[in-house]
């Protein structure tokens, strides 16, 4: 755990979150500023900065994060209508919390991938 990391503090139970899915290695909770009717963040409980770092350091855990994304999408009823999984990497991509996290978004048409 990194004491100054928001998501590490959520994992530790120091900051509340609306948890929708949890495994031994992952945690999924609702985004506090949702961009779609369903907007869930999926994180590994262990601290890794971004998806590139976790893929290099622990590919198995990276796979568990993706499996958790699929479980969240299924539980939220998203597969039939479609959904999006997004990893932002770095400030230019909009990463605000430097603990790897996937955004699972759905529940309405999401439009183009990148806004001009």
GIRALIN-V236674 format. One record per helix or strand of 2 or more residues. SS is the DSSP state (~ for helix, > for strand). FROM is the first residue (numbers start at 1). TO is the last residue. If there is no record, write none. Layout:
ss=SS from=FROM to=TO
ss=SS from=FROM to=TO
This chain:
ss=~ from=6 to=11
ss=> from=19 to=22
ss=> from=26 to=30
ss=> from=38 to=44
ss=~ from=51 to=57
ss=~ from=59 to=75
ss=> from=83 to=86
ss=~ from=91 to=93
ss=> from=101 to=106
